[in-house]
């Protein structure tokens, strides 16, 4: 597979063009007659450690509760430890636990790095070359094996992966609707609005954002949320408070995903 070759997911209506050109409209093409349109999104954030995994897990939990075969994917993860003969990353483990479609780690996280550092640094320490081709090929395997896919980015929206490739490039190639997690703290308005501009500059569709509390009490929290809501051209999906015991189920109780593109109607539990 060459970088310039388009990769087409069978029967999903999604085309991922590996050429890093300006993206077209996010892939929301109608599914073939009789097949419900599939849900997929890319979850990014205003920074690292601001709750992307918690929100991604909440999305997966909500999908599973609606009887949907859902799988999470974190294409690049840095910070893994060997346990029970397998490398484990907390974020990846949370996504796996929240979904109900379980695939090999090599598919859901093609690049799992040991050092808890920026991906390009961690990859260099392990002599690993992060390449978009296996990431996009893995995404298509996930999409083919599930009815809904939640892809979580790494760090903020523009995190270097190589000298010439970053997470914004990856998001553009996946061409999925984007959900932005805003970590509520001093400076979040600037961080959020700059990220919104960067998402739009890549031709991607921001379909919702989440205000995630990072502190038990933030001074002028309501005012900050109101300022963001007035300036972000996408619906607020909810405000997640500082949870005593963070979990996908607890987080999902504070969020409303029903307005997201292709959000599924309730189905019977999958077999």
N, C-alpha and C positions, 0 to 999 in steps of 0.2 A: 504494500500500500504506500503510495506516494503522498506527500503533503498536499499536492494540488488536486488529488482525486476526491470527488464528492463521495460521502458515505451515506447510504440510504437505509434507514431502519425499515425492515419489512413490516408492512401492514400497520404502521403507526402514523403515517401522514407527516412525518418529520424528516426533513433533509438537513444534514449538517454539512456545510461546505467548508472544507479544510483550508481554503484559500483565505488568508487574513485580510479580506476586503471589507468594505462597508456592509454591514449586515442588512438584510431585508427585514420585513415585518416578522416578529416572532412567529414560530410555527404553530398556528392554530387552525390548520386546514381541517375541513370536515372529514370525518372518518367514513369509510365505505358504508353503504346502506346497511342498517341493522347492527352496526358496531358502534357503541357509544364512543364519543371523542375521548381521547386519553388526556389525563392531567399531567403536566410536567412544569417544573419551575426551577429557577436558579436562585439560591438564597445567598445574598451578600450582606456586608455590614459596613458600618462606618469605621471599624477598627478591628483589631483582634481582641478576643476575650470579651465580647459584648453580647453574646447570647445567640449566635447563629445556629449552633448545634441544638440548643434548647428549642428554638423556634422551628427548625427543620424537623426535630423529633415530634414536636406538637403537630405539625402538618401530617407527618406519617401516621401518628396516632389517630388523628381525625379521619384520615382516609381509611384506615383499617376499621374504625368504628362504623364506617359507612359500607362495609362489606367489599372494599376494593383491595385488589392485590397490589400492594405498594412496596416500593424498594427505595432506600436511601443510598446516595452515592457521594463520597467525598474523594474526588479524583486525586488530590494531593494532600497528604497529612504529614506533619513534621512533629516528632515527639512520640516515639514508640518504645515499648519495653518488651522483652522476651518473657512470656509467661505461658506455661503449659506447652512449651515447644512451638509457640506461635507469637508473632509480633502483635502487640495490642496497642491501640491508640484510643484514648477515652472518647473522643468525638466519634470515631468510627464505630466503637462498641455501642454507643448510645443510639446511633442511627440504625444499626443492625437490630437492636432490641425493640425499637419502635415500629419497624416495618414487619411485614409478614411474608415477604419474598426474600429468601436467603440465598445469596450467590457467593462463590468463592471470593475471598478478599482481594485476589489479584484482579478481579473485575470491578468490584465496588470501590477499591482504592488502588489503582494501578501503581501509584508512587507513594509508598509508605516508608518514611525516613525516620531514623532513630533520633537524631539530634533535634531538640526542641528549639529550633531557630528558623529564621526566614528560609523558605524552601530552597532558594538558589544557593544559600550558604550550606544548608544541611546536605543538599545533593552533591555539592562540590566535595564535602568532607567524605562522602561515601563513594565518590567517583561514579555518580549516577547522572545521566543526561536526561532531564525531563523533556519528553517529546509529546506533542499534542496528538500524534497519530494513535498510539495505544489508548490514550484517554478517550478520544472520540469513538474509537472502535468499541471500547468497553461500555461507553454510554449506550451505544446501539444494542449491545447485548442485554443491558439492564432494561432498556425500553422494550425489547422484544419479549422479555421474560415476565414483564409486569404490566399492570394497567395504569399505574401512576408512578412517576419518578420525581424524587426531590434531590436535586444536586446542590450540595453545600460547597461554597467556595472556601478559600483559605485566607485568613487575615481580612484585610479590607478589599476594596474593589480592584485596586491596582497594586498587586504584590508581585515582584519579580519572580519568575520561574527559571528563566535563563537570561543571558545578556540581551536578548532581543524579543522575549516573549513573556507576557505577564498574565495575571488572572483575568484582566479585562479582555485580552485577546481570546482567552479560552471561552469566556462568557459570550463573546461575539460569535465565535464559531459554533457553539452549541445553539445559539439563537433562540433561547427560551425566555418566556416572560420572567421578569426579575422581581423578587421580593427583597426589600431593604430592611435590615434590622438596625435600628438606631439605639445605641447605648446612651441612656439618659444620664448625662453628667455635664458639668460645666464645659462649654465649647461644642456641645453636640449639634447646635444649630448650624454652625459653620461647617462642621464635618459632614453633616447630613446633606446640606444643600450643594456642597462641592461634589459629593458622591452622586447625587441626583443628576447634576450637570454631566458628570463623566459617563453615567449610564446612557443618557440621551445622546451624547456625542458619539457613542458606539452604535447608534441606531437601534438600541434595545428598548423594549417596552417595560416601564416600571408599572406593575399592576397592583402594588400595595406596599405598605410599610408598617412596621411594628415599633412601638415605643417600649423598650425594655429597660426596666429600672435596674441600675447598677448599685444603688445605695438605698438603705432603708427609707431615708427621707431626703429628697433633693429639694434644695431651696428653689422656689418658683417653678416647681415641676409642671404645674398646670399651665402656667404662662409659656413655658418652653414648648409644650406639646401644642398649644394653640398657635404659636408662631410657626411651628413646622407644618401643622395642618393647613395653614393659610398659604403656604409657599410650596409644598410638595404636590405636584399634579397627579396624585394617586390616592386612593382611599386609605385611611388609617384602619388597619385590621384589628387593632386593639392595643391596650396598655397592659403590659405584664408587670405586676408588682414584684418587689424583691421577695421571692418565695422562700419560706422557711425550709421546705424540702423540695427542691426543684425536681420536677418530673415532667415527662411529655404530657401526661394526662392532666396534671395540675395547670400547666401552661396553656394547654388547649382550651381550658375552661374560660380563659380570659380573651380568647380570640374568635373572630368570625371570618371564616374563609369562604363563605357561601357566594360572595360576589366575584371570586377569582375565575378567570377564563377556564372553561371546561371542568369546573368543580363538579364532581359527580353527585347525582341524586343518590339517596340511600338505596342500597341493594341488600339482598340476602347475604349472609356471611358466605365468603368464598369457600369452596371445598378444599 
